[in-house]
Amino acid sequence: MADDDSRVTRRQYHRQDEEPDESSTSGATRRAYAAENNRALEEAKTKRLGRKLNWVILGLVVAIVIVFLILFLTP
């Protein structure tokens, strides 16, 4: 059987359970850092994709203008 010193009441157990451990706060900090890092990476990827799409759109507009010039200027 267990000693009386090692027995914990429900109230004491819940109080211990509610107290933040250092391991849980460091885990929360790591999760916050990872979330911030993922958000920054996602933002950078979005900007790069936006630039690429702008160049593609510009290329298509230039190609359309060239095609129209060829169609209307050739006899």
C-alpha positions in Angstrom: 0.0 0.0 0.0 1.0 3.6 -0.4 2.2 5.8 2.4 -0.1 8.6 3.6 2.6 11.1 2.6 2.4 10.1 -1.1 -1.4 10.3 -1.2 -2.8 13.3 -3.0 -6.4 14.5 -2.7 -8.4 15.3 -5.8 -8.2 19.0 -5.1 -4.4 18.9 -4.7 -4.1 16.9 -7.9 -6.2 19.3 -9.9 -4.2 22.2 -8.5 -1.0 20.5 -9.6 -2.5 19.8 -13.0 -3.5 23.4 -13.5 0.0 24.8 -12.7 2.0 25.3 -15.8 5.1 23.2 -16.1 8.3 24.5 -17.7 8.0 21.7 -20.3 4.5 22.8 -21.3 5.5 26.5 -21.6 8.5 25.7 -23.7 6.3 23.4 -25.9 3.9 26.3 -26.3 6.7 28.6 -27.1 8.0 26.2 -29.7 4.6 25.8 -31.2 4.2 29.6 -31.4 7.6 29.9 -33.0 6.8 27.1 -35.5 3.5 28.8 -36.3 5.1 32.1 -36.9 7.8 30.5 -39.0 5.2 28.7 -41.1 3.3 31.9 -41.6 6.4 33.8 -42.7 7.3 31.0 -45.2 3.7 30.9 -46.5 3.8 34.7 -47.0 7.1 34.6 -48.8 5.9 31.8 -51.1 2.7 33.8 -51.8 4.7 36.9 -52.8 7.0 34.8 -55.1 4.0 33.2 -56.7 2.3 36.6 -57.2 5.4 37.9 -58.9 5.6 34.9 -61.2 1.9 35.3 -62.1 2.4 39.0 -62.9 5.3 38.1 -65.3 3.2 35.4 -67.0 0.3 37.8 -67.4 2.6 40.4 -68.9 4.1 37.8 -71.3 0.6 36.8 -72.4 -0.4 40.4 -73.1 2.7 41.0 -75.1 2.1 37.8 -77.1 -1.5 38.8 -77.8 -0.3 42.2 -79.0 2.3 40.6 -81.3 -0.3 38.2 -82.8 -2.7 41.1 -83.5 0.1 43.1 -85.1 1.1 40.2 -87.3 -2.5 39.6 -88.3 -3.3 43.2 -89.2 0.0 44.2 -90.7 0.6 41.3 -93.0 -1.0 41.6 -96.5 
